[in-house]
Amino acid sequence: MDNKTSKYMLIILTVLCTALIVISSVQTGFMDPLRNTVGYVLVPVQRGVNAVGTGIYNKLEEHAELKNAYAENAELKDRISTLTEENNRLRSETEELQRLREMYELDNEYMQYTKVAARVIAKDSENWFEVFRIDKGSSDGIEPDMNVLSGGGLCGIVTEVGANYATVRSIIDDESRVSAMSQHSSDSCIVAGDLKLFEDGRLALTKIDKDANISDGDAIVTSNISAKFLPGILIGYASDITIDSRHLTKSGNLIPVADFDNLQEVFVITELKTDMLTDSETPEAQ
Amino acid sequence: MNRHIKLLLQRALINILILLGAFTVQTCVFPLLPMFSAVPNLLLILTFSFGFIYGRKTGMLCGLAAGVLMDLFYTGPFGFYCLIFLYIGFFNGIFNKYYYNDFIQLPLILCAVNELIYNFYIYVLRFLVRGKLDIGYYFMNIVLPEMVFSLIFTLFLYRVFLGANKRLDVIEDKRGTNVA
């Protein structure tokens, strides 16, 4: 008797879940009201627990760092002298750069984007995915597809927004694809997250034309033709570029600028590419 | 009858609180700890323990609740996690008849098997469909570490659940005799 009811329950719930999967795949915003309501309850809890956890973690970190501080101090003093020298050289080069920029009217655009700072309050517990949640949502002006920065480089994209939280898929997630280009030659490529490569702190750099002028060490930025990413945001530096076996394309690795191991605070750019976009979309990459 | 319902509600409430606690710890605390190369899957441990200790129905309900939490947290089709947690709760409930209080080997075996099934489900539906074929690599680097951590946590947590269960039984028995 009890066996039977539990079997019926299983069948009914299975059908229900499958139906939900189908409906929410077709109509993506379907469950948003529920997600939002639960967010109201759960996000403050997550924020609190995260604050305590981060506090303890930082204390421990501080303690460990103090031990290394002495050795590091001596080493750093050495480096100061080298760096001062280098600084002088660079300063003169910066002036030159400034002049050249003005010449080409290449103002570094993304310095001018308006940004909102947000705290990372929860991370994906699945070791398969690289998704995290931040404590700013639609009430702070966050919308889906907004770009997220960390440590001076592209970090991810907002995929879903609640009233007081937003979910961000970072660019190292295996499903992430970013349309990018080389900063100096403007040759396009795709930056793809790859679970395997990220073990070594890298991303995959694919779909480079075999004649494209991209070589190791080149800065890779978000592309002008991306449908969701704002142009000119630094993603990282190319490395290990090789020609593919079919001799039609090149591919390699990308060393990201953003530090993904210790994400605590990120910046969300509150401008959308779709607002700037007039034409040209890439169907394959975002 | 009324008292029975009250006790049931009380248990349900405690279980929901445990679930929420596990979920919060899993998403907010574990990722902060640098010594954990993988995160143990607390919700999975909870679901199969409940299924194993209390039977199919409770296992299913607990699995459903855990799945809903996961689905609410992640983008993507709603119900993806519900489905797998539901089945894990159900199938572990079948082993309820082999449940003895101090028998820890079976839960450990169940934990390992559940981790395998759960991760295989994610791999096939989210990775294999995109042409990522290197199952060996994913097994060694993602599934295995998670499994090891989950097994360690099962050792602790399963005992805690058992203890809590026994205590609740004792309280309920006491109340029962008092009223009678």
Interface residues (C-beta under 8 A of the other chain):
Chain A: D2 N3 T5 S6 M9 L10 L13 T14 L16 C17 T18 A19 L20 I21 V22 I23 S24 S25 F30 M31 L34 R35 V38 G39 L42 V45 Q46 V49 N50 G53 T54 Y57 I121 A122 K123 D124 S125 E126 N127 W128 F129 V131 R133 T159 E160 T167 R169 D174 E175 L195 K196 E199 D261
Chain B: L20 T24 V25 Q26 T27 C28 V29 F30 P31 L32 L33 P34 A38 V39 N41 L42 L43 G55 R56 K57 M60 L64 G67 D71 L72 F73 Y74 T75 P77 F78 G79 F80 C82 L83 L86 Y87 F90 G93 N119 I122 Y123 R126 F127 R130 K132 D134 Y137 Y138 N141 I142 P145 E146
